[in-house]
Amino acid sequence: MAGFGDRSFGQREMHKAVCSECKKDCEVPFKPNKDKPVYCRDCYQKHKKF
Ligand SMILES: [Zn+2]
């Protein structure tokens, strides 16, 4: 009997988003919030250290 079973396999649900800085399509492990800018990996690194 196959169910949808093992979903807790360390995989996070990813949400499609557009980077606020470079406007590239990216995926974030959280739900994009309209009030907050979303950054792709590259831009996120840039913003982490000023
Ligand atoms: Zn970006």
mmCIF file of the protein (N, C-alpha, C, O) and its ligand, coordinates in Angstrom:
data_MODEL
# 
_entry.id   MODEL 
# 
loop_
_entity.id 
_entity.type 
_entity.pdbx_number_of_molecules 
1 polymer     1 
2 non-polymer 1 
# 
_entity_poly.entity_id                      1 
_entity_poly.type                           'polypeptide(L)' 
_entity_poly.nstd_linkage                   no 
_entity_poly.nstd_monomer                   no 
_entity_poly.pdbx_seq_one_letter_code       MAGFGDRSFGQREMHKAVCSECKKDCEVPFKPNKDKPVYCRDCYQKHKKF 
_entity_poly.pdbx_seq_one_letter_code_can   MAGFGDRSFGQREMHKAVCSECKKDCEVPFKPNKDKPVYCRDCYQKHKKF 
_entity_poly.pdbx_strand_id                 A 
# 
loop_
_entity_poly_seq.entity_id 
_entity_poly_seq.num 
_entity_poly_seq.mon_id 
_entity_poly_seq.hetero 
1 1  MET n 
1 2  ALA n 
1 3  GLY n 
1 4  PHE n 
1 5  GLY n 
1 6  ASP n 
1 7  ARG n 
1 8  SER n 
1 9  PHE n 
1 10 GLY n 
1 11 GLN n 
1 12 ARG n 
1 13 GLU n 
1 14 MET n 
1 15 HIS n 
1 16 LYS n 
1 17 ALA n 
1 18 VAL n 
1 19 CYS n 
1 20 SER n 
1 21 GLU n 
1 22 CYS n 
1 23 LYS n 
1 24 LYS n 
1 25 ASP n 
1 26 CYS n 
1 27 GLU n 
1 28 VAL n 
1 29 PRO n 
1 30 PHE n 
1 31 LYS n 
1 32 PRO n 
1 33 ASN n 
1 34 LYS n 
1 35 ASP n 
1 36 LYS n 
1 37 PRO n 
1 38 VAL n 
1 39 TYR n 
1 40 CYS n 
1 41 ARG n 
1 42 ASP n 
1 43 CYS n 
1 44 TYR n 
1 45 GLN n 
1 46 LYS n 
1 47 HIS n 
1 48 LYS n 
1 49 LYS n 
1 50 PHE n 
# 
loop_
_struct_asym.id 
_struct_asym.entity_id 
A 1 
B 2 
# 
loop_
_chem_comp.id 
_chem_comp.type 
_chem_comp.mon_nstd_flag 
ALA 'L-peptide linking' y 
ARG 'L-peptide linking' y 
ASN 'L-peptide linking' y 
ASP 'L-peptide linking' y 
CYS 'L-peptide linking' y 
GLN 'L-peptide linking' y 
GLU 'L-peptide linking' y 
GLY 'peptide linking'   y 
HIS 'L-peptide linking' y 
LYS 'L-peptide linking' y 
MET 'L-peptide linking' y 
PHE 'L-peptide linking' y 
PRO 'L-peptide linking' y 
SER 'L-peptide linking' y 
TYR 'L-peptide linking' y 
VAL 'L-peptide linking' y 
ZN  non-polymer         . 
# 
_pdbx_entity_nonpoly.entity_id   2 
_pdbx_entity_nonpoly.name        ? 
_pdbx_entity_nonpoly.comp_id     ZN 
# 
_pdbx_nonpoly_scheme.asym_id         B 
_pdbx_nonpoly_scheme.entity_id       2 
_pdbx_nonpoly_scheme.mon_id          ZN 
_pdbx_nonpoly_scheme.ndb_seq_num     1 
_pdbx_nonpoly_scheme.pdb_seq_num     101 
_pdbx_nonpoly_scheme.auth_seq_num    101 
_pdbx_nonpoly_scheme.pdb_mon_id      ZN 
_pdbx_nonpoly_scheme.auth_mon_id     ZN 
_pdbx_nonpoly_scheme.pdb_strand_id   A 
_pdbx_nonpoly_scheme.pdb_ins_code    . 
# 
loop_
_atom_site.group_PDB 
_atom_site.id 
_atom_site.type_symbol 
_atom_site.label_atom_id 
_atom_site.label_alt_id 
_atom_site.label_comp_id 
_atom_site.label_asym_id 
_atom_site.label_entity_id 
_atom_site.label_seq_id 
_atom_site.pdbx_PDB_ins_code 
_atom_site.Cartn_x 
_atom_site.Cartn_y 
_atom_site.Cartn_z 
_atom_site.occupancy 
_atom_site.B_iso_or_equiv 
_atom_site.pdbx_formal_charge 
_atom_site.auth_seq_id 
_atom_site.auth_comp_id 
_atom_site.auth_asym_id 
_atom_site.auth_atom_id 
_atom_site.pdbx_PDB_model_num 
ATOM   1   N  N  . MET A 1 1  ? 0.839  -1.205 0.000   1.00 0.00 ? 1   MET A N  1 
ATOM   2   C  CA . MET A 1 1  ? 0.000  0.000  0.000   1.00 0.00 ? 1   MET A CA 1 
ATOM   3   C  C  . MET A 1 1  ? 0.870  1.250  0.000   1.00 0.00 ? 1   MET A C  1 
ATOM   4   O  O  . MET A 1 1  ? 1.505  1.569  1.005   1.00 0.00 ? 1   MET A O  1 
ATOM   5   N  N  . ALA A 1 2  ? 0.899  1.915  -1.061  1.00 0.00 ? 2   ALA A N  1 
ATOM   6   C  CA . ALA A 1 2  ? 1.737  3.104  -1.156  1.00 0.00 ? 2   ALA A CA 1 
ATOM   7   C  C  . ALA A 1 2  ? 0.935  4.345  -0.810  1.00 0.00 ? 2   ALA A C  1 
ATOM   8   O  O  . ALA A 1 2  ? -0.123 4.617  -1.377  1.00 0.00 ? 2   ALA A O  1 
ATOM   9   N  N  . GLY A 1 3  ? 1.472  5.075  0.128   1.00 0.00 ? 3   GLY A N  1 
ATOM   10  C  CA . GLY A 1 3  ? 0.840  6.350  0.476   1.00 0.00 ? 3   GLY A CA 1 
ATOM   11  C  C  . GLY A 1 3  ? 1.763  7.473  0.081   1.00 0.00 ? 3   GLY A C  1 
ATOM   12  O  O  . GLY A 1 3  ? 2.672  7.297  -0.729  1.00 0.00 ? 3   GLY A O  1 
ATOM   13  N  N  . PHE A 1 4  ? 1.528  8.594  0.643   1.00 0.00 ? 4   PHE A N  1 
ATOM   14  C  CA . PHE A 1 4  ? 2.414  9.708  0.350   1.00 0.00 ? 4   PHE A CA 1 
ATOM   15  C  C  . PHE A 1 4  ? 3.557  9.780  1.358   1.00 0.00 ? 4   PHE A C  1 
ATOM   16  O  O  . PHE A 1 4  ? 4.419  10.657 1.303   1.00 0.00 ? 4   PHE A O  1 
ATOM   17  N  N  . GLY A 1 5  ? 3.527  8.859  2.241   1.00 0.00 ? 5   GLY A N  1 
ATOM   18  C  CA . GLY A 1 5  ? 4.556  8.575  3.219   1.00 0.00 ? 5   GLY A CA 1 
ATOM   19  C  C  . GLY A 1 5  ? 5.597  9.604  3.542   1.00 0.00 ? 5   GLY A C  1 
ATOM   20  O  O  . GLY A 1 5  ? 5.295  10.709 3.993   1.00 0.00 ? 5   GLY A O  1 
ATOM   21  N  N  . ASP A 1 6  ? 6.832  9.223  3.304   1.00 0.00 ? 6   ASP A N  1 
ATOM   22  C  CA . ASP A 1 6  ? 7.972  9.957  3.848   1.00 0.00 ? 6   ASP A CA 1 
ATOM   23  C  C  . ASP A 1 6  ? 8.183  11.327 3.226   1.00 0.00 ? 6   ASP A C  1 
ATOM   24  O  O  . ASP A 1 6  ? 8.936  11.496 2.267   1.00 0.00 ? 6   ASP A O  1 
ATOM   25  N  N  . ARG A 1 7  ? 7.516  12.262 3.786   1.00 0.00 ? 7   ARG A N  1 
ATOM   26  C  CA . ARG A 1 7  ? 7.727  13.631 3.289   1.00 0.00 ? 7   ARG A CA 1 
ATOM   27  C  C  . ARG A 1 7  ? 8.779  14.330 4.138   1.00 0.00 ? 7   ARG A C  1 
ATOM   28  O  O  . ARG A 1 7  ? 9.370  15.326 3.720   1.00 0.00 ? 7   ARG A O  1 
ATOM   29  N  N  . SER A 1 8  ? 8.999  13.808 5.309   1.00 0.00 ? 8   SER A N  1 
ATOM   30  C  CA . SER A 1 8  ? 9.960  14.453 6.199   1.00 0.00 ? 8   SER A CA 1 
ATOM   31  C  C  . SER A 1 8  ? 11.354 13.918 5.908   1.00 0.00 ? 8   SER A C  1 
ATOM   32  O  O  . SER A 1 8  ? 11.968 13.245 6.736   1.00 0.00 ? 8   SER A O  1 
ATOM   33  N  N  . PHE A 1 9  ? 11.824 14.222 4.745   1.00 0.00 ? 9   PHE A N  1 
ATOM   34  C  CA . PHE A 1 9  ? 13.107 13.667 4.329   1.00 0.00 ? 9   PHE A CA 1 
ATOM   35  C  C  . PHE A 1 9  ? 14.163 14.761 4.262   1.00 0.00 ? 9   PHE A C  1 
ATOM   36  O  O  . PHE A 1 9  ? 15.117 14.675 3.489   1.00 0.00 ? 9   PHE A O  1 
ATOM   37  N  N  . GLY A 1 10 ? 13.982 15.781 5.077   1.00 0.00 ? 10  GLY A N  1 
ATOM   38  C  CA . GLY A 1 10 ? 14.947 16.858 5.094   1.00 0.00 ? 10  GLY A CA 1 
ATOM   39  C  C  . GLY A 1 10 ? 14.739 17.842 3.961   1.00 0.00 ? 10  GLY A C  1 
ATOM   40  O  O  . GLY A 1 10 ? 15.488 18.810 3.825   1.00 0.00 ? 10  GLY A O  1 
ATOM   41  N  N  . GLN A 1 11 ? 13.738 17.600 3.158   1.00 0.00 ? 11  GLN A N  1 
ATOM   42  C  CA . GLN A 1 11 ? 13.481 18.513 2.047   1.00 0.00 ? 11  GLN A CA 1 
ATOM   43  C  C  . GLN A 1 11 ? 12.522 19.597 2.477   1.00 0.00 ? 11  GLN A C  1 
ATOM   44  O  O  . GLN A 1 11 ? 11.467 19.333 3.054   1.00 0.00 ? 11  GLN A O  1 
ATOM   45  N  N  . ARG A 1 12 ? 12.908 20.806 2.187   1.00 0.00 ? 12  ARG A N  1 
ATOM   46  C  CA . ARG A 1 12 ? 12.027 21.909 2.511   1.00 0.00 ? 12  ARG A CA 1 
ATOM   47  C  C  . ARG A 1 12 ? 11.194 22.251 1.305   1.00 0.00 ? 12  ARG A C  1 
ATOM   48  O  O  . ARG A 1 12 ? 11.615 22.096 0.159   1.00 0.00 ? 12  ARG A O  1 
ATOM   49  N  N  . GLU A 1 13 ? 10.030 22.708 1.590   1.00 0.00 ? 13  GLU A N  1 
ATOM   50  C  CA . GLU A 1 13 ? 9.177  23.172 0.502   1.00 0.00 ? 13  GLU A CA 1 
ATOM   51  C  C  . GLU A 1 13 ? 9.739  24.481 -0.042  1.00 0.00 ? 13  GLU A C  1 
ATOM   52  O  O  . GLU A 1 13 ? 10.023 25.409 0.716   1.00 0.00 ? 13  GLU A O  1 
ATOM   53  N  N  . MET A 1 14 ? 9.893  24.542 -1.337  1.00 0.00 ? 14  MET A N  1 
ATOM   54  C  CA . MET A 1 14 ? 10.466 25.741 -1.927  1.00 0.00 ? 14  MET A CA 1 
ATOM   55  C  C  . MET A 1 14 ? 9.374  26.547 -2.625  1.00 0.00 ? 14  MET A C  1 
ATOM   56  O  O  . MET A 1 14 ? 8.447  25.995 -3.219  1.00 0.00 ? 14  MET A O  1 
ATOM   57  N  N  . HIS A 1 15 ? 9.510  27.841 -2.536  1.00 0.00 ? 15  HIS A N  1 
ATOM   58  C  CA . HIS A 1 15 ? 8.525  28.719 -3.152  1.00 0.00 ? 15  HIS A CA 1 
ATOM   59  C  C  . HIS A 1 15 ? 9.184  29.545 -4.241  1.00 0.00 ? 15  HIS A C  1 
ATOM   60  O  O  . HIS A 1 15 ? 10.278 30.082 -4.072  1.00 0.00 ? 15  HIS A O  1 
ATOM   61  N  N  . LYS A 1 16 ? 8.501  29.628 -5.337  1.00 0.00 ? 16  LYS A N  1 
ATOM   62  C  CA . LYS A 1 16 ? 9.017  30.446 -6.439  1.00 0.00 ? 16  LYS A CA 1 
ATOM   63  C  C  . LYS A 1 16 ? 8.940  31.914 -6.051  1.00 0.00 ? 16  LYS A C  1 
ATOM   64  O  O  . LYS A 1 16 ? 7.963  32.386 -5.470  1.00 0.00 ? 16  LYS A O  1 
ATOM   65  N  N  . ALA A 1 17 ? 9.999  32.603 -6.395  1.00 0.00 ? 17  ALA A N  1 
ATOM   66  C  CA . ALA A 1 17 ? 10.036 34.028 -6.100  1.00 0.00 ? 17  ALA A CA 1 
ATOM   67  C  C  . ALA A 1 17 ? 10.916 34.725 -7.116  1.00 0.00 ? 17  ALA A C  1 
ATOM   68  O  O  . ALA A 1 17 ? 11.652 34.087 -7.867  1.00 0.00 ? 17  ALA A O  1 
ATOM   69  N  N  . VAL A 1 18 ? 10.829 36.026 -7.127  1.00 0.00 ? 18  VAL A N  1 
ATOM   70  C  CA . VAL A 1 18 ? 11.685 36.824 -7.995  1.00 0.00 ? 18  VAL A CA 1 
ATOM   71  C  C  . VAL A 1 18 ? 12.564 37.690 -7.107  1.00 0.00 ? 18  VAL A C  1 
ATOM   72  O  O  . VAL A 1 18 ? 12.083 38.380 -6.208  1.00 0.00 ? 18  VAL A O  1 
ATOM   73  N  N  . CYS A 1 19 ? 13.822 37.641 -7.369  1.00 0.00 ? 19  CYS A N  1 
ATOM   74  C  CA . CYS A 1 19 ? 14.764 38.400 -6.559  1.00 0.00 ? 19  CYS A CA 1 
ATOM   75  C  C  . CYS A 1 19 ? 14.482 39.897 -6.679  1.00 0.00 ? 19  CYS A C  1 
ATOM   76  O  O  . CYS A 1 19 ? 14.287 40.421 -7.776  1.00 0.00 ? 19  CYS A O  1 
ATOM   77  N  N  . SER A 1 20 ? 14.466 40.560 -5.553  1.00 0.00 ? 20  SER A N  1 
ATOM   78  C  CA . SER A 1 20 ? 14.155 41.989 -5.550  1.00 0.00 ? 20  SER A CA 1 
ATOM   79  C  C  . SER A 1 20 ? 15.282 42.806 -6.147  1.00 0.00 ? 20  SER A C  1 
ATOM   80  O  O  . SER A 1 20 ? 15.076 43.943 -6.572  1.00 0.00 ? 20  SER A O  1 
ATOM   81  N  N  . GLU A 1 21 ? 16.436 42.246 -6.178  1.00 0.00 ? 21  GLU A N  1 
ATOM   82  C  CA . GLU A 1 21 ? 17.568 43.027 -6.664  1.00 0.00 ? 21  GLU A CA 1 
ATOM   83  C  C  . GLU A 1 21 ? 17.856 42.764 -8.137  1.00 0.00 ? 21  GLU A C  1 
ATOM   84  O  O  . GLU A 1 21 ? 17.850 43.694 -8.944  1.00 0.00 ? 21  GLU A O  1 
ATOM   85  N  N  . CYS A 1 22 ? 18.104 41.526 -8.490  1.00 0.00 ? 22  CYS A N  1 
ATOM   86  C  CA . CYS A 1 22 ? 18.497 41.261 -9.878  1.00 0.00 ? 22  CYS A CA 1 
ATOM   87  C  C  . CYS A 1 22 ? 17.326 40.760 -10.723 1.00 0.00 ? 22  CYS A C  1 
ATOM   88  O  O  . CYS A 1 22 ? 17.473 40.502 -11.918 1.00 0.00 ? 22  CYS A O  1 
ATOM   89  N  N  . LYS A 1 23 ? 16.179 40.630 -10.093 1.00 0.00 ? 23  LYS A N  1 
ATOM   90  C  CA . LYS A 1 23 ? 14.952 40.236 -10.796 1.00 0.00 ? 23  LYS A CA 1 
ATOM   91  C  C  . LYS A 1 23 ? 15.040 38.844 -11.431 1.00 0.00 ? 23  LYS A C  1 
ATOM   92  O  O  . LYS A 1 23 ? 14.312 38.525 -12.371 1.00 0.00 ? 23  LYS A O  1 
ATOM   93  N  N  . LYS A 1 24 ? 15.914 38.059 -10.913 1.00 0.00 ? 24  LYS A N  1 
ATOM   94  C  CA . LYS A 1 24 ? 16.026 36.699 -11.415 1.00 0.00 ? 24  LYS A CA 1 
ATOM   95  C  C  . LYS A 1 24 ? 15.016 35.815 -10.718 1.00 0.00 ? 24  LYS A C  1 
ATOM   96  O  O  . LYS A 1 24 ? 14.617 36.068 -9.582  1.00 0.00 ? 24  LYS A O  1 
ATOM   97  N  N  . ASP A 1 25 ? 14.618 34.784 -11.417 1.00 0.00 ? 25  ASP A N  1 
ATOM   98  C  CA . ASP A 1 25 ? 13.759 33.797 -10.775 1.00 0.00 ? 25  ASP A CA 1 
ATOM   99  C  C  . ASP A 1 25 ? 14.589 32.998 -9.784  1.00 0.00 ? 25  ASP A C  1 
ATOM   100 O  O  . ASP A 1 25 ? 15.715 32.593 -10.071 1.00 0.00 ? 25  ASP A O  1 
ATOM   101 N  N  . CYS A 1 26 ? 14.015 32.786 -8.633  1.00 0.00 ? 26  CYS A N  1 
ATOM   102 C  CA . CYS A 1 26 ? 14.724 31.993 -7.647  1.00 0.00 ? 26  CYS A CA 1 
ATOM   103 C  C  . CYS A 1 26 ? 13.705 31.257 -6.797  1.00 0.00 ? 26  CYS A C  1 
ATOM   104 O  O  . CYS A 1 26 ? 12.496 31.448 -6.927  1.00 0.00 ? 26  CYS A O  1 
ATOM   105 N  N  . GLU A 1 27 ? 14.219 30.426 -5.940  1.00 0.00 ? 27  GLU A N  1 
ATOM   106 C  CA . GLU A 1 27 ? 13.334 29.708 -5.034  1.00 0.00 ? 27  GLU A CA 1 
ATOM   107 C  C  . GLU A 1 27 ? 13.814 29.934 -3.616  1.00 0.00 ? 27  GLU A C  1 
ATOM   108 O  O  . GLU A 1 27 ? 15.009 29.908 -3.321  1.00 0.00 ? 27  GLU A O  1 
ATOM   109 N  N  . VAL A 1 28 ? 12.856 30.152 -2.762  1.00 0.00 ? 28  VAL A N  1 
ATOM   110 C  CA . VAL A 1 28 ? 13.213 30.398 -1.374  1.00 0.00 ? 28  VAL A CA 1 
ATOM   111 C  C  . VAL A 1 28 ? 12.511 29.386 -0.483  1.00 0.00 ? 28  VAL A C  1 
ATOM   112 O  O  . VAL A 1 28 ? 11.403 28.940 -0.782  1.00 0.00 ? 28  VAL A O  1 
ATOM   113 N  N  . PRO A 1 29 ? 13.159 29.032 0.602   1.00 0.00 ? 29  PRO A N  1 
ATOM   114 C  CA . PRO A 1 29 ? 12.603 28.016 1.498   1.00 0.00 ? 29  PRO A CA 1 
ATOM   115 C  C  . PRO A 1 29 ? 11.526 28.559 2.433   1.00 0.00 ? 29  PRO A C  1 
ATOM   116 O  O  . PRO A 1 29 ? 11.121 27.896 3.387   1.00 0.00 ? 29  PRO A O  1 
ATOM   117 N  N  . PHE A 1 30 ? 11.080 29.755 2.148   1.00 0.00 ? 30  PHE A N  1 
ATOM   118 C  CA . PHE A 1 30 ? 10.004 30.318 2.958   1.00 0.00 ? 30  PHE A CA 1 
ATOM   119 C  C  . PHE A 1 30 ? 9.001  30.964 2.032   1.00 0.00 ? 30  PHE A C  1 
ATOM   120 O  O  . PHE A 1 30 ? 9.273  31.173 0.850   1.00 0.00 ? 30  PHE A O  1 
ATOM   121 N  N  . LYS A 1 31 ? 7.858  31.274 2.565   1.00 0.00 ? 31  LYS A N  1 
ATOM   122 C  CA . LYS A 1 31 ? 6.843  31.877 1.730   1.00 0.00 ? 31  LYS A CA 1 
ATOM   123 C  C  . LYS A 1 31 ? 7.181  33.331 1.486   1.00 0.00 ? 31  LYS A C  1 
ATOM   124 O  O  . LYS A 1 31 ? 7.343  34.098 2.435   1.00 0.00 ? 31  LYS A O  1 
ATOM   125 N  N  . PRO A 1 32 ? 7.291  33.718 0.228   1.00 0.00 ? 32  PRO A N  1 
ATOM   126 C  CA . PRO A 1 32 ? 7.626  35.107 -0.075  1.00 0.00 ? 32  PRO A CA 1 
ATOM   127 C  C  . PRO A 1 32 ? 6.602  36.068 0.513   1.00 0.00 ? 32  PRO A C  1 
ATOM   128 O  O  . PRO A 1 32 ? 5.393  35.887 0.370   1.00 0.00 ? 32  PRO A O  1 
ATOM   129 N  N  . ASN A 1 33 ? 7.106  37.066 1.160   1.00 0.00 ? 33  ASN A N  1 
ATOM   130 C  CA . ASN A 1 33 ? 6.252  38.062 1.779   1.00 0.00 ? 33  ASN A CA 1 
ATOM   131 C  C  . ASN A 1 33 ? 6.302  39.332 0.939   1.00 0.00 ? 33  ASN A C  1 
ATOM   132 O  O  . ASN A 1 33 ? 7.376  39.832 0.606   1.00 0.00 ? 33  ASN A O  1 
ATOM   133 N  N  . LYS A 1 34 ? 5.148  39.831 0.612   1.00 0.00 ? 34  LYS A N  1 
ATOM   134 C  CA . LYS A 1 34 ? 5.106  41.010 -0.257  1.00 0.00 ? 34  LYS A CA 1 
ATOM   135 C  C  . LYS A 1 34 ? 5.765  42.221 0.391   1.00 0.00 ? 34  LYS A C  1 
ATOM   136 O  O  . LYS A 1 34 ? 6.271  43.109 -0.296  1.00 0.00 ? 34  LYS A O  1 
ATOM   137 N  N  . ASP A 1 35 ? 5.752  42.247 1.709   1.00 0.00 ? 35  ASP A N  1 
ATOM   138 C  CA . ASP A 1 35 ? 6.313  43.396 2.401   1.00 0.00 ? 35  ASP A CA 1 
ATOM   139 C  C  . ASP A 1 35 ? 7.831  43.341 2.481   1.00 0.00 ? 35  ASP A C  1 
ATOM   140 O  O  . ASP A 1 35 ? 8.502  44.350 2.701   1.00 0.00 ? 35  ASP A O  1 
ATOM   141 N  N  . LYS A 1 36 ? 8.344  42.146 2.298   1.00 0.00 ? 36  LYS A N  1 
ATOM   142 C  CA . LYS A 1 36 ? 9.791  42.007 2.447   1.00 0.00 ? 36  LYS A CA 1 
ATOM   143 C  C  . LYS A 1 36 ? 10.416 41.649 1.112   1.00 0.00 ? 36  LYS A C  1 
ATOM   144 O  O  . LYS A 1 36 ? 9.849  40.877 0.339   1.00 0.00 ? 36  LYS A O  1 
ATOM   145 N  N  . PRO A 1 37 ? 11.564 42.201 0.847   1.00 0.00 ? 37  PRO A N  1 
ATOM   146 C  CA . PRO A 1 37 ? 12.260 41.844 -0.389  1.00 0.00 ? 37  PRO A CA 1 
ATOM   147 C  C  . PRO A 1 37 ? 12.775 40.417 -0.327  1.00 0.00 ? 37  PRO A C  1 
ATOM   148 O  O  . PRO A 1 37 ? 13.166 39.916 0.727   1.00 0.00 ? 37  PRO A O  1 
ATOM   149 N  N  . VAL A 1 38 ? 12.761 39.789 -1.474  1.00 0.00 ? 38  VAL A N  1 
ATOM   150 C  CA . VAL A 1 38 ? 13.277 38.432 -1.570  1.00 0.00 ? 38  VAL A CA 1 
ATOM   151 C  C  . VAL A 1 38 ? 14.560 38.470 -2.386  1.00 0.00 ? 38  VAL A C  1 
ATOM   152 O  O  . VAL A 1 38 ? 14.625 39.108 -3.436  1.00 0.00 ? 38  VAL A O  1 
ATOM   153 N  N  . TYR A 1 39 ? 15.541 37.804 -1.908  1.00 0.00 ? 39  TYR A N  1 
ATOM   154 C  CA . TYR A 1 39 ? 16.815 37.813 -2.620  1.00 0.00 ? 39  TYR A CA 1 
ATOM   155 C  C  . TYR A 1 39 ? 17.205 36.407 -3.029  1.00 0.00 ? 39  TYR A C  1 
ATOM   156 O  O  . TYR A 1 39 ? 16.968 35.432 -2.315  1.00 0.00 ? 39  TYR A O  1 
ATOM   157 N  N  . CYS A 1 40 ? 17.807 36.339 -4.194  1.00 0.00 ? 40  CYS A N  1 
ATOM   158 C  CA . CYS A 1 40 ? 18.359 35.070 -4.605  1.00 0.00 ? 40  CYS A CA 1 
ATOM   159 C  C  . CYS A 1 40 ? 19.621 34.819 -3.783  1.00 0.00 ? 40  CYS A C  1 
ATOM   160 O  O  . CYS A 1 40 ? 20.029 35.651 -2.973  1.00 0.00 ? 40  CYS A O  1 
ATOM   161 N  N  . ARG A 1 41 ? 20.208 33.693 -4.001  1.00 0.00 ? 41  ARG A N  1 
ATOM   162 C  CA . ARG A 1 41 ? 21.368 33.328 -3.195  1.00 0.00 ? 41  ARG A CA 1 
ATOM   163 C  C  . ARG A 1 41 ? 22.478 34.369 -3.287  1.00 0.00 ? 41  ARG A C  1 
ATOM   164 O  O  . ARG A 1 41 ? 23.045 34.779 -2.274  1.00 0.00 ? 41  ARG A O  1 
ATOM   165 N  N  . ASP A 1 42 ? 22.772 34.780 -4.481  1.00 0.00 ? 42  ASP A N  1 
ATOM   166 C  CA . ASP A 1 42 ? 23.880 35.709 -4.686  1.00 0.00 ? 42  ASP A CA 1 
ATOM   167 C  C  . ASP A 1 42 ? 23.620 37.030 -3.983  1.00 0.00 ? 42  ASP A C  1 
ATOM   168 O  O  . ASP A 1 42 ? 24.476 37.547 -3.266  1.00 0.00 ? 42  ASP A O  1 
ATOM   169 N  N  . CYS A 1 43 ? 22.438 37.563 -4.198  1.00 0.00 ? 43  CYS A N  1 
ATOM   170 C  CA . CYS A 1 43 ? 22.125 38.856 -3.615  1.00 0.00 ? 43  CYS A CA 1 
ATOM   171 C  C  . CYS A 1 43 ? 21.995 38.746 -2.100  1.00 0.00 ? 43  CYS A C  1 
ATOM   172 O  O  . CYS A 1 43 ? 22.314 39.682 -1.366  1.00 0.00 ? 43  CYS A O  1 
ATOM   173 N  N  . TYR A 1 44 ? 21.539 37.634 -1.663  1.00 0.00 ? 44  TYR A N  1 
ATOM   174 C  CA . TYR A 1 44 ? 21.410 37.450 -0.219  1.00 0.00 ? 44  TYR A CA 1 
ATOM   175 C  C  . TYR A 1 44 ? 22.770 37.536 0.452   1.00 0.00 ? 44  TYR A C  1 
ATOM   176 O  O  . TYR A 1 44 ? 22.923 38.135 1.517   1.00 0.00 ? 44  TYR A O  1 
ATOM   177 N  N  . GLN A 1 45 ? 23.743 36.930 -0.189  1.00 0.00 ? 45  GLN A N  1 
ATOM   178 C  CA . GLN A 1 45 ? 25.110 36.996 0.341   1.00 0.00 ? 45  GLN A CA 1 
ATOM   179 C  C  . GLN A 1 45 ? 25.583 38.437 0.402   1.00 0.00 ? 45  GLN A C  1 
ATOM   180 O  O  . GLN A 1 45 ? 26.201 38.863 1.378   1.00 0.00 ? 45  GLN A O  1 
ATOM   181 N  N  . LYS A 1 46 ? 25.288 39.172 -0.640  1.00 0.00 ? 46  LYS A N  1 
ATOM   182 C  CA . LYS A 1 46 ? 25.712 40.570 -0.698  1.00 0.00 ? 46  LYS A CA 1 
ATOM   183 C  C  . LYS A 1 46 ? 25.095 41.367 0.442   1.00 0.00 ? 46  LYS A C  1 
ATOM   184 O  O  . LYS A 1 46 ? 25.734 42.227 1.049   1.00 0.00 ? 46  LYS A O  1 
ATOM   185 N  N  . HIS A 1 47 ? 23.841 41.055 0.709   1.00 0.00 ? 47  HIS A N  1 
ATOM   186 C  CA . HIS A 1 47 ? 23.137 41.862 1.698   1.00 0.00 ? 47  HIS A CA 1 
ATOM   187 C  C  . HIS A 1 47 ? 23.472 41.453 3.112   1.00 0.00 ? 47  HIS A C  1 
ATOM   188 O  O  . HIS A 1 47 ? 23.267 42.218 4.055   1.00 0.00 ? 47  HIS A O  1 
ATOM   189 N  N  . LYS A 1 48 ? 23.982 40.265 3.258   1.00 0.00 ? 48  LYS A N  1 
ATOM   190 C  CA . LYS A 1 48 ? 24.296 39.789 4.594   1.00 0.00 ? 48  LYS A CA 1 
ATOM   191 C  C  . LYS A 1 48 ? 25.447 40.580 5.192   1.00 0.00 ? 48  LYS A C  1 
ATOM   192 O  O  . LYS A 1 48 ? 25.412 40.975 6.357   1.00 0.00 ? 48  LYS A O  1 
ATOM   193 N  N  . LYS A 1 49 ? 26.446 40.797 4.388   1.00 0.00 ? 49  LYS A N  1 
ATOM   194 C  CA . LYS A 1 49 ? 27.570 41.620 4.861   1.00 0.00 ? 49  LYS A CA 1 
ATOM   195 C  C  . LYS A 1 49 ? 27.571 42.938 4.119   1.00 0.00 ? 49  LYS A C  1 
ATOM   196 O  O  . LYS A 1 49 ? 27.610 42.971 2.889   1.00 0.00 ? 49  LYS A O  1 
ATOM   197 N  N  . PHE A 1 50 ? 27.530 44.000 4.855   1.00 0.00 ? 50  PHE A N  1 
ATOM   198 C  CA . PHE A 1 50 ? 27.513 45.263 4.141   1.00 0.00 ? 50  PHE A CA 1 
ATOM   199 C  C  . PHE A 1 50 ? 28.930 45.806 3.970   1.00 0.00 ? 50  PHE A C  1 
ATOM   200 O  O  . PHE A 1 50 ? 29.115 46.874 3.385   1.00 0.00 ? 50  PHE A O  1 
HETATM 201 ZN ZN . ZN  B 2 .  ? 19.409 38.388 -7.017  1.00 0.00 2 101 ZN  A ZN 1 
# 
